[in-house]
Amino acid sequence: RSLVYATDTEDPFSGRTNPVIALAKDADMLIHDAQFLDSDFKPTWGHSTIHSAIDVAVKAGAKKLVLYHHDPDRSDDALDRIGKQAQAEAQERAPGMQVVVAREGLELAV
């Protein structure tokens, strides 16, 4: 089994291939920074968008994507909506991929 923990990673990488894709190739679980929506992305802050995390997981062929490092101002309801949207996008691009929104106290088995 393989687990990849991609913290404080920012994309886009100036047109270069995101190095996390190779690192997460066929991972059982990819835990990926997902602080921003595309609409509130802050370049140079060192964090990824949710869409970027999904893109990395799809391109890497990860089986499960765990979105974490959320904007601290997001409510639980907002995270629930984001999770549903992220799961729908992932299923459209990579049927069978599971998307989980990390929360305090969450335990996952690899």
C-alpha positions as CSV (number, residue, x, y, z in Angstrom):
1,R,0.0,0.0,0.0
2,S,1.1,3.6,-0.6
3,L,0.2,6.9,1.0
4,V,1.4,10.3,-0.3
5,Y,1.2,13.3,1.9
6,A,1.5,16.5,-0.2
7,T,1.4,19.5,2.1
8,D,1.9,23.1,1.3
9,T,2.1,22.6,-2.4
10,E,1.1,25.3,-4.9
11,D,0.0,24.8,-8.5
12,P,0.2,25.9,-11.3
13,F,3.9,25.4,-11.7
14,S,4.5,27.9,-14.5
15,G,3.6,25.4,-17.2
16,R,5.8,22.6,-15.8
17,T,4.4,19.2,-14.9
18,N,3.4,19.1,-11.3
19,P,6.0,16.9,-9.6
20,V,3.4,15.5,-7.1
21,I,1.9,13.6,-10.0
22,A,4.9,11.4,-10.4
23,L,5.2,11.0,-6.6
24,A,1.6,10.0,-6.2
25,K,1.6,7.6,-9.2
26,D,-1.0,4.8,-8.5
27,A,-1.1,5.7,-4.8
28,D,-3.7,4.1,-2.6
29,M,-4.2,7.4,-0.8
30,L,-3.2,10.9,-1.7
31,I,-3.6,13.5,1.1
32,H,-3.3,16.8,-0.7
33,D,-3.3,20.5,0.4
34,A,-6.6,22.0,-0.8
35,Q,-6.9,25.4,0.9
36,F,-8.4,27.4,-2.0
37,L,-11.3,27.4,-4.4
38,D,-10.2,28.6,-7.9
39,S,-12.1,31.8,-7.2
40,D,-10.0,32.7,-4.1
41,F,-6.6,31.3,-5.1
42,K,-3.7,33.4,-3.8
43,P,-0.5,32.9,-5.9
44,T,2.7,32.6,-3.9
45,W,0.9,31.6,-0.7
46,G,2.1,28.1,-1.1
47,H,-1.2,26.3,-1.2
48,S,-3.3,24.5,-3.8
49,T,-6.8,24.8,-5.0
50,I,-9.3,22.0,-4.6
51,H,-9.5,21.7,-8.4
52,S,-5.7,21.3,-8.6
53,A,-5.7,18.6,-6.0
54,I,-8.3,16.7,-8.0
55,D,-6.3,17.2,-11.2
56,V,-3.1,15.8,-9.5
57,A,-5.0,12.8,-8.1
58,V,-6.6,12.0,-11.5
59,K,-3.4,12.3,-13.5
60,A,-1.5,10.2,-10.9
61,G,-4.2,7.5,-10.9
62,A,-4.7,7.7,-7.1
63,K,-7.4,5.6,-5.7
64,K,-8.4,7.9,-2.9
65,L,-8.0,11.7,-2.5
66,V,-8.1,13.3,0.9
67,L,-8.5,17.0,0.8
68,Y,-7.0,18.8,3.8
69,H,-5.5,22.0,5.0
70,H,-8.8,23.8,4.4
71,D,-9.3,27.6,4.7
72,P,-9.9,28.0,8.4
73,D,-12.8,30.4,7.7
74,R,-14.8,27.6,5.8
75,S,-17.8,26.3,7.7
76,D,-18.5,22.6,8.0
77,D,-21.5,23.1,5.7
78,A,-19.2,24.7,3.1
79,L,-16.8,21.8,3.4
80,D,-19.7,19.4,2.9
81,R,-20.7,21.2,-0.3
82,I,-17.1,21.3,-1.5
83,G,-16.8,17.5,-0.8
84,K,-19.8,16.7,-2.9
85,Q,-18.6,18.9,-5.8
86,A,-15.1,17.4,-5.6
87,Q,-16.5,13.8,-5.6
88,A,-18.7,14.6,-8.6
89,E,-15.7,16.1,-10.5
90,A,-13.4,13.2,-9.7
91,Q,-16.0,10.6,-10.7
92,E,-16.5,12.4,-14.0
93,R,-12.8,12.2,-14.7
94,A,-11.7,9.1,-12.9
95,P,-14.7,6.7,-12.1
96,G,-14.1,4.9,-8.9
97,M,-11.8,7.5,-7.3
98,Q,-13.0,8.3,-3.8
99,V,-12.7,11.9,-2.4
100,V,-12.7,12.5,1.3
101,V,-12.8,15.9,3.1
102,A,-10.5,15.6,6.1
103,R,-11.9,16.8,9.4
104,E,-10.5,16.9,13.0
105,G,-10.5,13.4,14.4
106,L,-10.9,11.6,11.1
107,E,-9.1,8.3,10.9
108,L,-8.5,6.5,7.6
109,A,-7.1,3.0,6.9
110,V,-4.7,2.7,4.0
